[in-house]
């Protein structure tokens, strides 16, 4: 699994090469990108040293390496993109993007140091696991052979039924919102969303059910949640 971390200046240089120099055609664009000419020059030298830009003898820089170009192309011009936002009570995590093309599945986000992190994922199945991990859901591992089996905990009747979303939000340790956009370059791209939250009782799926005017959330297992996420990722209804 290939992973890359770039400063804003380095990412600007890479995208500029991938767009045939159009990104930096106008100097006026530099303030919008929050980088200056000196930072761009240093970034280009750094990328050359890392071997992420290809240069030929006696020639100017010719382009981005093919492996990195595939990852960046997926992030820049995806056929399908999934956006994960996670809210933890008093703060919201930066969005995490999962981009899909026939050639590549890529994850990208901005880390705590402000670096742009791009990771190539093996396939859609790995992407589904990464989406759940980004939202804090971790599937339980199967019990080891020979391990003593514990009696399943009895669920309260309240936990087995849908509950008002407003009540659950007061108890939630996190709220996760997943948006999936197909053909994002189209004038009116198709978008669907899925939301779930976690409490001490478990996971709850916001499924659009309502009790009068109050929206409800229903209890959901991690396995069922994974199936719902997987269906959205592959574009199933």
C-alpha positions as protocol buffer text, in pm:
chain_id: "A"
residue {
  index: 1
  type: UNK
  ca { x: 0 y: 0 z: 0 }
}
residue {
  index: 2
  type: UNK
  ca { x: 163 y: 321 z: -119 }
}
residue {
  index: 3
  type: UNK
  ca { x: 125 y: 635 z: 92 }
}
residue {
  index: 4
  type: UNK
  ca { x: 245 y: 990 z: 27 }
}
residue {
  index: 5
  type: UNK
  ca { x: 257 y: 1309 z: 240 }
}
residue {
  index: 6
  type: UNK
  ca { x: 289 y: 1651 z: 78 }
}
residue {
  index: 7
  type: UNK
  ca { x: 305 y: 2012 z: 184 }
}
residue {
  index: 8
  type: UNK
  ca { x: 64 y: 2250 z: 12 }
}
residue {
  index: 9
  type: UNK
  ca { x: 350 y: 2374 z: -207 }
}
residue {
  index: 10
  type: UNK
  ca { x: 447 y: 2020 z: -310 }
}
residue {
  index: 11
  type: UNK
  ca { x: 88 y: 1930 z: -393 }
}
residue {
  index: 12
  type: UNK
  ca { x: 56 y: 2251 z: -596 }
}
residue {
  index: 13
  type: UNK
  ca { x: 364 y: 2159 z: -800 }
}
residue {
  index: 14
  type: UNK
  ca { x: 238 y: 1805 z: -863 }
}
residue {
  index: 15
  type: UNK
  ca { x: -108 y: 1917 z: -974 }
}
residue {
  index: 16
  type: UNK
  ca { x: 48 y: 2189 z: -1189 }
}
residue {
  index: 17
  type: UNK
  ca { x: 251 y: 1928 z: -1377 }
}
residue {
  index: 18
  type: UNK
  ca { x: -49 y: 1699 z: -1411 }
}
residue {
  index: 19
  type: UNK
  ca { x: -259 y: 1981 z: -1560 }
}
residue {
  index: 20
  type: UNK
  ca { x: 7 y: 2085 z: -1810 }
}
residue {
  index: 21
  type: UNK
  ca { x: 106 y: 2396 z: -1615 }
}
residue {
  index: 22
  type: UNK
  ca { x: -241 y: 2551 z: -1617 }
}
residue {
  index: 23
  type: UNK
  ca { x: -268 y: 2575 z: -1239 }
}
residue {
  index: 24
  type: UNK
  ca { x: 16 y: 2828 z: -1210 }
}
residue {
  index: 25
  type: UNK
  ca { x: -32 y: 3009 z: -1541 }
}
residue {
  index: 26
  type: UNK
  ca { x: -133 y: 3322 z: -1350 }
}
residue {
  index: 27
  type: UNK
  ca { x: 78 y: 3457 z: -1065 }
}
residue {
  index: 28
  type: UNK
  ca { x: -243 y: 3587 z: -909 }
}
residue {
  index: 29
  type: UNK
  ca { x: -332 y: 3229 z: -823 }
}
residue {
  index: 30
  type: UNK
  ca { x: -43 y: 3198 z: -575 }
}
residue {
  index: 31
  type: UNK
  ca { x: -208 y: 3386 z: -285 }
}
residue {
  index: 32
  type: UNK
  ca { x: -520 y: 3171 z: -325 }
}
residue {
  index: 33
  type: UNK
  ca { x: -302 y: 2862 z: -290 }
}
residue {
  index: 34
  type: UNK
  ca { x: -129 y: 3013 z: 16 }
}
residue {
  index: 35
  type: UNK
  ca { x: 217 y: 2947 z: -127 }
}
residue {
  index: 36
  type: UNK
  ca { x: 482 y: 3177 z: -273 }
}
residue {
  index: 37
  type: UNK
  ca { x: 731 y: 3136 z: -557 }
}
residue {
  index: 38
  type: UNK
  ca { x: 1017 y: 3054 z: -320 }
}
residue {
  index: 39
  type: UNK
  ca { x: 815 y: 2778 z: -153 }
}
residue {
  index: 40
  type: UNK
  ca { x: 721 y: 2634 z: -492 }
}
residue {
  index: 41
  type: UNK
  ca { x: 1084 y: 2628 z: -606 }
}
residue {
  index: 42
  type: UNK
  ca { x: 1191 y: 2447 z: -288 }
}
residue {
  index: 43
  type: UNK
  ca { x: 898 y: 2206 z: -325 }
}
residue {
  index: 44
  type: UNK
  ca { x: 995 y: 2115 z: -681 }
}
residue {
  index: 45
  type: UNK
  ca { x: 1354 y: 2046 z: -576 }
}
residue {
  index: 46
  type: UNK
  ca { x: 1227 y: 1827 z: -291 }
}
residue {
  index: 47
  type: UNK
  ca { x: 1001 y: 1627 z: -522 }
}
residue {
  index: 48
  type: UNK
  ca { x: 1288 y: 1572 z: -765 }
}
residue {
  index: 49
  type: UNK
  ca { x: 1509 y: 1449 z: -482 }
}
residue {
  index: 50
  type: UNK
  ca { x: 1234 y: 1209 z: -371 }
}
residue {
  index: 51
  type: UNK
  ca { x: 1203 y: 1075 z: -725 }
}
residue {
  index: 52
  type: UNK
  ca { x: 836 y: 1172 z: -749 }
}
residue {
  index: 53
  type: UNK
  ca { x: 897 y: 1402 z: -1046 }
}
residue {
  index: 54
  type: UNK
  ca { x: 1056 y: 1255 z: -1359 }
}
residue {
  index: 55
  type: UNK
  ca { x: 1331 y: 1451 z: -1531 }
}
residue {
  index: 56
  type: UNK
  ca { x: 1531 y: 1370 z: -1842 }
}
residue {
  index: 57
  type: UNK
  ca { x: 1896 y: 1466 z: -1910 }
}
residue {
  index: 58
  type: UNK
  ca { x: 1924 y: 1819 z: -2044 }
}
residue {
  index: 59
  type: UNK
  ca { x: 1548 y: 1859 z: -2022 }
}
residue {
  index: 60
  type: UNK
  ca { x: 1314 y: 2037 z: -1786 }
}
residue {
  index: 61
  type: UNK
  ca { x: 1095 y: 1837 z: -1549 }
}
residue {
  index: 62
  type: UNK
  ca { x: 870 y: 1621 z: -1763 }
}
residue {
  index: 63
  type: UNK
  ca { x: 607 y: 1495 z: -1523 }
}
residue {
  index: 64
  type: UNK
  ca { x: 485 y: 1301 z: -1223 }
}
residue {
  index: 65
  type: UNK
  ca { x: 580 y: 936 z: -1180 }
}
residue {
  index: 66
  type: UNK
  ca { x: 312 y: 702 z: -1313 }
}
residue {
  index: 67
  type: UNK
  ca { x: 232 y: 537 z: -980 }
}
residue {
  index: 68
  type: UNK
  ca { x: 181 y: 868 z: -801 }
}
residue {
  index: 69
  type: UNK
  ca { x: -6 y: 1011 z: -1101 }
}
residue {
  index: 70
  type: UNK
  ca { x: -260 y: 727 z: -1074 }
}
residue {
  index: 71
  type: UNK
  ca { x: -328 y: 808 z: -708 }
}
residue {
  index: 72
  type: UNK
  ca { x: -354 y: 1184 z: -767 }
}
residue {
  index: 73
  type: UNK
  ca { x: -573 y: 1136 z: -1075 }
}
residue {
  index: 74
  type: UNK
  ca { x: -818 y: 930 z: -868 }
}
residue {
  index: 75
  type: UNK
  ca { x: -834 y: 1210 z: -609 }
}
residue {
  index: 76
  type: UNK
  ca { x: -862 y: 1492 z: -865 }
}
residue {
  index: 77
  type: UNK
  ca { x: -1098 y: 1336 z: -1121 }
}
residue {
  index: 78
  type: UNK
  ca { x: -1278 y: 1043 z: -953 }
}
residue {
  index: 79
  type: UNK
  ca { x: -1565 y: 845 z: -1101 }
}
residue {
  index: 80
  type: UNK
  ca { x: -1706 y: 813 z: -749 }
}
residue {
  index: 81
  type: UNK
  ca { x: -1608 y: 983 z: -424 }
}
residue {
  index: 82
  type: UNK
  ca { x: -1700 y: 904 z: -62 }
}
residue {
  index: 83
  type: UNK
  ca { x: -1667 y: 1176 z: 203 }
}
residue {
  index: 84
  type: UNK
  ca { x: -1657 y: 1085 z: 572 }
}
residue {
  index: 85
  type: UNK
  ca { x: -1720 y: 1343 z: 845 }
}
residue {
  index: 86
  type: UNK
  ca { x: -1700 y: 1242 z: 1212 }
}
residue {
  index: 87
  type: UNK
  ca { x: -1831 y: 1458 z: 1495 }
}
residue {
  index: 88
  type: UNK
  ca { x: -1708 y: 1397 z: 1851 }
}
residue {
  index: 89
  type: UNK
  ca { x: -1921 y: 1610 z: 2079 }
}
residue {
  index: 90
  type: UNK
  ca { x: -1711 y: 1927 z: 2095 }
}
residue {
  index: 91
  type: UNK
  ca { x: -1515 y: 1892 z: 1770 }
}
residue {
  index: 92
  type: UNK
  ca { x: -1537 y: 1762 z: 1414 }
}
residue {
  index: 93
  type: UNK
  ca { x: -1258 y: 1565 z: 1247 }
}
residue {
  index: 94
  type: UNK
  ca { x: -1127 y: 1692 z: 911 }
}
residue {
  index: 95
  type: UNK
  ca { x: -1309 y: 1523 z: 621 }
}
residue {
  index: 96
  type: UNK
  ca { x: -1162 y: 1204 z: 477 }
}
residue {
  index: 97
  type: UNK
  ca { x: -1205 y: 1145 z: 103 }
}
residue {
  index: 98
  type: UNK
  ca { x: -1215 y: 808 z: -75 }
}
residue {
  index: 99
  type: UNK
  ca { x: -1189 y: 834 z: -452 }
}
residue {
  index: 100
  type: UNK
  ca { x: -1252 y: 562 z: -708 }
}
residue {
  index: 101
  type: UNK
  ca { x: -1146 y: 515 z: -1070 }
}
residue {
  index: 102
  type: UNK
  ca { x: -1111 y: 189 z: -1268 }
}
residue {
  index: 103
  type: UNK
  ca { x: -734 y: 215 z: -1219 }
}
residue {
  index: 104
  type: UNK
  ca { x: -709 y: 316 z: -854 }
}
residue {
  index: 105
  type: UNK
  ca { x: -880 y: 354 z: -518 }
}
residue {
  index: 106
  type: UNK
  ca { x: -731 y: 637 z: -313 }
}
residue {
  index: 107
  type: UNK
  ca { x: -781 y: 788 z: 30 }
}
residue {
  index: 108
  type: UNK
  ca { x: -677 y: 1145 z: 108 }
}
residue {
  index: 109
  type: UNK
  ca { x: -700 y: 1382 z: 402 }
}
residue {
  index: 110
  type: UNK
  ca { x: -511 y: 1661 z: 577 }
}
residue {
  index: 111
  type: UNK
  ca { x: -325 y: 1546 z: 889 }
}
residue {
  index: 112
  type: UNK
  ca { x: -262 y: 1731 z: 1215 }
}
residue {
  index: 113
  type: UNK
  ca { x: 56 y: 1888 z: 1073 }
}
residue {
  index: 114
  type: UNK
  ca { x: -134 y: 2027 z: 775 }
}
residue {
  index: 115
  type: UNK
  ca { x: 22 y: 1777 z: 533 }
}
residue {
  index: 116
  type: UNK
  ca { x: -186 y: 1630 z: 251 }
}
residue {
  index: 117
  type: UNK
  ca { x: -185 y: 1251 z: 288 }
}
residue {
  index: 118
  type: UNK
  ca { x: -267 y: 1026 z: -9 }
}
residue {
  index: 119
  type: UNK
  ca { x: -291 y: 649 z: 30 }
}
residue {
  index: 120
  type: UNK
  ca { x: -352 y: 392 z: -242 }
}
residue {
  index: 121
  type: UNK
  ca { x: -594 y: 119 z: -134 }
}
residue {
  index: 122
  type: UNK
  ca { x: -603 y: -231 z: -276 }
}
residue {
  index: 123
  type: UNK
  ca { x: -970 y: -246 z: -375 }
}
residue {
  index: 124
  type: UNK
  ca { x: -1326 y: -153 z: -280 }
}
residue {
  index: 125
  type: UNK
  ca { x: -1331 y: -401 z: 8 }
}
residue {
  index: 126
  type: UNK
  ca { x: -1030 y: -234 z: 168 }
}
residue {
  index: 127
  type: UNK
  ca { x: -1192 y: 103 z: 108 }
}
residue {
  index: 128
  type: UNK
  ca { x: -1505 y: -6 z: 297 }
}
residue {
  index: 129
  type: UNK
  ca { x: -1292 y: -109 z: 593 }
}
residue {
  index: 130
  type: UNK
  ca { x: -1104 y: 221 z: 580 }
}
residue {
  index: 131
  type: UNK
  ca { x: -1431 y: 417 z: 567 }
}
residue {
  index: 132
  type: UNK
  ca { x: -1557 y: 238 z: 879 }
}
residue {
  index: 133
  type: UNK
  ca { x: -1222 y: 294 z: 1051 }
}
residue {
  index: 134
  type: UNK
  ca { x: -1233 y: 664 z: 965 }
}
residue {
  index: 135
  type: UNK
  ca { x: -1571 y: 674 z: 1138 }
}
residue {
  index: 136
  type: UNK
  ca { x: -1437 y: 489 z: 1442 }
}
residue {
  index: 137
  type: UNK
  ca { x: -1615 y: 158 z: 1378 }
}
residue {
  index: 138
  type: UNK
  ca { x: -1391 y: -145 z: 1430 }
}
residue {
  index: 139
  type: UNK
  ca { x: -1528 y: -490 z: 1364 }
}
residue {
  index: 140
  type: UNK
  ca { x: -1471 y: -741 z: 1642 }
}
residue {
  index: 141
  type: UNK
  ca { x: -1236 y: -1027 z: 1566 }
}
residue {
  index: 142
  type: UNK
  ca { x: -1378 y: -1381 z: 1586 }
}
residue {
  index: 143
  type: UNK
  ca { x: -1310 y: -1567 z: 1910 }
}
residue {
  index: 144
  type: UNK
  ca { x: -1003 y: -1791 z: 1911 }
}
residue {
  index: 145
  type: UNK
  ca { x: -1057 y: -2164 z: 1892 }
}
residue {
  index: 146
  type: UNK
  ca { x: -1084 y: -2321 z: 2232 }
}
residue {
  index: 147
  type: UNK
  ca { x: -1165 y: -1991 z: 2400 }
}
residue {
  index: 148
  type: UNK
  ca { x: -1448 y: -2002 z: 2647 }
}
residue {
  index: 149
  type: UNK
  ca { x: -1767 y: -1863 z: 2505 }
}
residue {
  index: 150
  type: UNK
  ca { x: -1940 y: -1599 z: 2706 }
}
residue {
  index: 151
  type: UNK
  ca { x: -2314 y: -1594 z: 2730 }
}
residue {
  index: 152
  type: UNK
  ca { x: -2452 y: -1320 z: 2506 }
}
residue {
  index: 153
  type: UNK
  ca { x: -2548 y: -1010 z: 2696 }
}
residue {
  index: 154
  type: UNK
  ca { x: -2918 y: -948 z: 2715 }
}
residue {
  index: 155
  type: UNK
  ca { x: -3025 y: -636 z: 2537 }
}
residue {
  index: 156
  type: UNK
  ca { x: -3283 y: -418 z: 2694 }
}
residue {
  index: 157
  type: UNK
  ca { x: -3608 y: -373 z: 2510 }
}
residue {
  index: 158
  type: UNK
  ca { x: -3529 y: -5 z: 2478 }
}
residue {
  index: 159
  type: UNK
  ca { x: -3201 y: -78 z: 2302 }
}
residue {
  index: 160
  type: UNK
  ca { x: -3371 y: -315 z: 2054 }
}
residue {
  index: 161
  type: UNK
  ca { x: -3614 y: -54 z: 1927 }
}
residue {
  index: 162
  type: UNK
  ca { x: -3566 y: 266 z: 1729 }
}
residue {
  index: 163
  type: UNK
  ca { x: -3514 y: 571 z: 1944 }
}
residue {
  index: 164
  type: UNK
  ca { x: -3553 y: 945 z: 1881 }
}
residue {
  index: 165
  type: UNK
  ca { x: -3238 y: 1077 z: 1722 }
}
residue {
  index: 166
  type: UNK
  ca { x: -3240 y: 1384 z: 1948 }
}
residue {
  index: 167
  type: UNK
  ca { x: -3216 y: 1164 z: 2258 }
}
residue {
  index: 168
  type: UNK
  ca { x: -2935 y: 956 z: 2112 }
}
residue {
  index: 169
  type: UNK
  ca { x: -2735 y: 1264 z: 2017 }
}
residue {
  index: 170
  type: UNK
  ca { x: -2714 y: 1353 z: 2386 }
}
residue {
  index: 171
  type: UNK
  ca { x: -2562 y: 1011 z: 2457 }
}
residue {
  index: 172
  type: UNK
  ca { x: -2349 y: 970 z: 2144 }
}
residue {
  index: 173
  type: UNK
  ca { x: -1972 y: 947 z: 2160 }
}
residue {
  index: 174
  type: UNK
  ca { x: -1953 y: 1016 z: 1788 }
}
residue {
  index: 175
  type: UNK
  ca { x: -2173 y: 1088 z: 1487 }
}
residue {
  index: 176
  type: UNK
  ca { x: -2055 y: 975 z: 1145 }
}
residue {
  index: 177
  type: UNK
  ca { x: -2184 y: 1114 z: 816 }
}
residue {
  index: 178
  type: UNK
  ca { x: -2098 y: 943 z: 487 }
}
residue {
  index: 179
  type: UNK
  ca { x: -2179 y: 1104 z: 153 }
}
residue {
  index: 180
  type: UNK
  ca { x: -2124 y: 920 z: -175 }
}
residue {
  index: 181
  type: UNK
  ca { x: -2120 y: 1116 z: -500 }
}
residue {
  index: 182
  type: UNK
  ca { x: -2126 y: 939 z: -836 }
}
residue {
  index: 183
  type: UNK
  ca { x: -1984 y: 1118 z: -1142 }
}
residue {
  index: 184
  type: UNK
  ca { x: -1889 y: 1433 z: -946 }
}
residue {
  index: 185
  type: UNK
  ca { x: -1784 y: 1612 z: -1265 }
}
residue {
  index: 186
  type: UNK
  ca { x: -2141 y: 1605 z: -1399 }
}
residue {
  index: 187
  type: UNK
  ca { x: -2352 y: 1924 z: -1369 }
}
residue {
  index: 188
  type: UNK
  ca { x: -2597 y: 1743 z: -1139 }
}
residue {
  index: 189
  type: UNK
  ca { x: -2407 y: 1454 z: -982 }
}
residue {
  index: 190
  type: UNK
  ca { x: -2601 y: 1181 z: -806 }
}
residue {
  index: 191
  type: UNK
  ca { x: -2544 y: 1184 z: -429 }
}
residue {
  index: 192
  type: UNK
  ca { x: -2660 y: 957 z: -148 }
}
residue {
  index: 193
  type: UNK
  ca { x: -2581 y: 970 z: 223 }
}
residue {
  index: 194
  type: UNK
  ca { x: -2575 y: 750 z: 528 }
}
residue {
  index: 195
  type: UNK
  ca { x: -2536 y: 848 z: 893 }
}
residue {
  index: 196
  type: UNK
  ca { x: -2479 y: 650 z: 1208 }
}
residue {
  index: 197
  type: UNK
  ca { x: -2383 y: 720 z: 1565 }
}
residue {
  index: 198
  type: UNK
  ca { x: -2226 y: 533 z: 1854 }
}
residue {
  index: 199
  type: UNK
  ca { x: -2340 y: 523 z: 2216 }
}
residue {
  index: 200
  type: UNK
  ca { x: -2249 y: 296 z: 2506 }
}
residue {
  index: 201
  type: UNK
  ca { x: -2533 y: 70 z: 2391 }
}
residue {
  index: 202
  type: UNK
  ca { x: -2384 y: 25 z: 2044 }
}
residue {
  index: 203
  type: UNK
  ca { x: -2429 y: 157 z: 1691 }
}
residue {
  index: 204
  type: UNK
  ca { x: -2741 y: 330 z: 1563 }
}
residue {
  index: 205
  type: UNK
  ca { x: -2833 y: 386 z: 1200 }
}
residue {
  index: 206
  type: UNK
  ca { x: -3015 y: 703 z: 1102 }
}
residue {
  index: 207
  type: UNK
  ca { x: -3240 y: 543 z: 844 }
}
residue {
  index: 208
  type: UNK
  ca { x: -3499 y: 808 z: 775 }
}
residue {
  index: 209
  type: UNK
  ca { x: -3764 y: 652 z: 994 }
}
residue {
  index: 210
  type: UNK
  ca { x: -3966 y: 898 z: 1195 }
}
residue {
  index: 211
  type: UNK
  ca { x: -4208 y: 908 z: 1485 }
}
residue {
  index: 212
  type: UNK
  ca { x: -4441 y: 1186 z: 1382 }
}
residue {
  index: 213
  type: UNK
  ca { x: -4197 y: 1470 z: 1315 }
}
residue {
  index: 214
  type: UNK
  ca { x: -3907 y: 1339 z: 1526 }
}
residue {
  index: 215
  type: UNK
  ca { x: -3642 y: 1146 z: 1327 }
}
residue {
  index: 216
  type: UNK
  ca { x: -3548 y: 805 z: 1466 }
}
residue {
  index: 217
  type: UNK
  ca { x: -3234 y: 590 z: 1464 }
}
residue {
  index: 218
  type: UNK
  ca { x: -3235 y: 211 z: 1473 }
}
residue {
  index: 219
  type: UNK
  ca { x: -2982 y: -22 z: 1637 }
}
residue {
  index: 220
  type: UNK
  ca { x: -2747 y: -181 z: 1383 }
}
residue {
  index: 221
  type: UNK
  ca { x: -2472 y: -442 z: 1410 }
}
residue {
  index: 222
  type: UNK
  ca { x: -2124 y: -369 z: 1280 }
}
residue {
  index: 223
  type: UNK
  ca { x: -2171 y: -641 z: 1018 }
}
residue {
  index: 224
  type: UNK
  ca { x: -2497 y: -488 z: 893 }
}
residue {
  index: 225
  type: UNK
  ca { x: -2343 y: -142 z: 891 }
}
residue {
  index: 226
  type: UNK
  ca { x: -2053 y: -269 z: 683 }
}
residue {
  index: 227
  type: UNK
  ca { x: -2299 y: -418 z: 434 }
}
residue {
  index: 228
  type: UNK
  ca { x: -2483 y: -86 z: 404 }
}
residue {
  index: 229
  type: UNK
  ca { x: -2160 y: 105 z: 350 }
}
residue {
  index: 230
  type: UNK
  ca { x: -2036 y: -152 z: 98 }
}
residue {
  index: 231
  type: UNK
  ca { x: -2362 y: -121 z: -100 }
}
residue {
  index: 232
  type: UNK
  ca { x: -2314 y: 256 z: -127 }
}
residue {
  index: 233
  type: UNK
  ca { x: -1949 y: 227 z: -225 }
}
residue {
  index: 234
  type: UNK
  ca { x: -2024 y: -5 z: -517 }
}
residue {
  index: 235
  type: UNK
  ca { x: -2331 y: 192 z: -618 }
}
residue {
  index: 236
  type: UNK
  ca { x: -2599 y: -61 z: -530 }
}
residue {
  index: 237
  type: UNK
  ca { x: -2947 y: 74 z: -443 }
}
